Structures are given as structure tokens and as C-alpha cells.
Amino acid sequence: MKRKRKKPEMQPHANFIMDVDNPDYNRDHDGASGNPKKIRAAFNPRESPVMWMLVRGWVTDPQAMAATRFRSLYERAGGAGAKAIDYARVPVDAGGITDPISDARMDAHNQLKDVQARLGPAGYELIEKVCGQLLFIKQVAAEHRFSSSKRYESRLSCQLRECLDILAIDWGYQTVGIRTLRTA
């Protein structure tokens, strides 16, 4: 008779603390004890697949920053879904028709178009599903015919890291290491 293994419990969120830039930092008071450049903040690792991978050490900090930037562009471009119409709101004639597409939305679309050209269709689709739609690798693999294959999930996660590396380098979060040969 086999013993049941206990599932490893997720640690409470208080253990997931990271250093972030202080939003109240003031350069005029640099060096003062009440004005640190970085502060410690708690975060939820289950908020997105990339944060979950960051906690486990599967992606690096620059890759996570690139994923967060992609997610903000995706949401700004309207990929997160359309807002519902509030029929209970009283209509007011303010004099003009508002522009349905803002400059920020157009800029986000243009940046996403550049990302798609850089990563290609397969890479962009993977980044869009994991970083934009917040699907885990296992869920992305389940959409394809290789749903039970660990090898396919491993390939997808490797491809995701490569795509995030490309974005991190393009957006300046990571530098390219240049290898030089030694001369004797």
C-alpha cells in the first residue's frame, strides 16, 4: 500500500517580497533615511504565469520585466477585452463625438506590430497567450494535440524564454553578452 504524498503548500504571500522603485522618492532629499530609492513590496506570484515562473527561478528579472511590458501594451491595445456598456448611465450631450481610438492605443498597436515582426507568428502567439491572456504553459500545450507531452511543454517554455530574451534585449532590460576569443 502506497502512502499518499503531501502536496507542497504554497508559502503565504508575505514571503514573496521584492525590491521595487519607491514612487515617493525625491532626488532633492537623496540620502535621507526617510527617502529610500527602493522599497520592499509584497506581490502575488499567482497573479500571472510569468510571476509564477519568476518565483521558481524559471525566468530572469529582465525576462519578467519584458513580459510585464508586453502585458501592459496588450491591455492598452484592447487585447484584454472590450468594456461593457453601462445602460444605467445617463447620456449627456457634451458637444462632440469622442475618438474611439486614443493615441496611446494606436501607439500600443504599433509597438505590438513591431514585436510580431521581431518574434514571428509562432513566437508572438506564444507570448500573447502566456503574457497577454495569462495562460500557463500547460494550458497552451493542451490547446494543441500534444497536450500530455512533457517534452512539448518543455519546448514551449524554452521558446517562451527565448522570445522574452529577444524582447528584453530590444527594450533595454538586458544587454547582449559579446563573446571574445582569447589570443595566446
N, C-alpha and C positions, 0 to 999 in steps of 0.2 A: 504494500500500500504506500503510495507516494504522499509525501507531505505537501501541503499547499504552501507555496512561497508567498511571503508577504510582498505586496507591491510597494515599491519605494514611494514614500509620501513626498509630495512637493513641499518644500520648505515654505514657511509663511513669508508673505511679501516683504516683511521688514528686512529679511536677509538680502533682498535684491535691491541694493543701493548702488548708485553710480554717481560719479562726479560730473556735474553739468555747469555750464556758464551761468553766473549769477545775473539774473535780469536786472537787479538793482545796483549793479556795480557802477561806480562813478570814478572816472580817471582822476578827477581833481583830488580825491581823497585816497589815492593809491598808497598802500602800506598801512592804512589804519586797520585796527583789529576788527572793527565792525563793517569793513568793506572788502570782503574776500573776492577774488576773481572767480573762484569755483566754489560751488556749494554741493552738498550731498543731497540727493533726492531719491526717493523710493519709486520703483516702477513695477508694472505688472508684466511678467515675462510671457503670459498667455495672451497678451493683447494682440500680438501679431506673430506669424510664423518666424519672421526674421529675429525678433526679440527672443523668442524661444531658442532659436539656433545660437544666438549670441551668448545667452546664459550658459549653454552647454559647450561653448567653445568651437562650434562648427563654422562660424563665420567670424571675421575680424571686425574691429571697430569701424575702419573705413568702409567695409562692405555694408555694414549695418547703416551707416550714415547715407550711403548711396541708395540703399533700399528705402530709407525714410524719405529722402528727397524725391525718389520716383513715386512713392505713395502720395506725397503732397501734390505733385504735378498731376497725377492720375485723378485725384479727388477734385482738384481745381478745374481740370478739363471736363469734369462732369462724368467721369467713369464710375463714380460711386453711386450713381443713380439720380433720377430726377426728383425734385422736391414735389411734394403733394400740394395740390391747390386747396387753399383754405376757403371753403364756400361760406363759412360763417362770418368772414371778414367783410366789413362794409366797404364797398367800392368807392373810391374817391377820385374825382377827375382832377388830376394835378396839372393838366395842361398839355402833356405830351406823352408820346409813347416811349417807353424805356427801351434801350438797346438790349436785346436778349443775350447777346454775346459780348461779354466785357473784354477789355484789353488783357486782363490777367488770364482769362480763359483762352483767348487766342494765343497768348504767349506760351501757356502750358501746352496747347495743342502743337505749336511749332517745336517746342523742346521735345515732346514725345515723338514727333515725327523724326527728329534727328536721332533720338535713341533707337527708334525702329530701324532706321537706315544703318546705324552703327552695329546693332546686335543681329540683325537679320530677322526673318519672320519667326523662326523657331525659338530663338533666344528671347525675342520680345514677348512672344506668347507665354513663355515660362515666367518671365519677370512680371508680366501683367497678372498672371494667375496667383503667384505667390505674394508679390509685394502690393499689387493693386487690389485684387479680390480677396486677399488674405486666406488663400487655400494652402494647406500643408502639402508637402511633397507626396505623402501617401494618397491624398485626395486627388492630386493631379495625376498620379500614376493610375488611380482607379478609373479615371476617365478614358484611359487607353486600354488596349487589350491585354497589356502586361500587368494587370492590377496586382497580382500576387507575387510578382517577381521582385525580390530584394535587390537584385542586380540592376533592374530598371530604375528603382528608387535611388540607388547609389549613383547611377549615371545622371539622373535628373539633378540630384543635389550637387554633383560635381559641375555640371553645366550651369547651374544657378550661381555657384561661387565664381566661375569664370566670367559670367555675364556681369556679376556685381563688381568683380575686379576691373573690368573694362569701364564700367560707369564710374567707379571710384577714381580711376586714373583720369578719365575725361573731365570730371567735375573737380579735380584737385584735392580729393580727400586722401589720395595715396600717390606716392611717387614711383616711377618706374626704376627698378634696380638695373643698372647697367653693369654687365659682367665684363671684366677686362682680363686678358690673358697676361700672365707674368712672363717676363722675358728673363732668361737666365744670364 
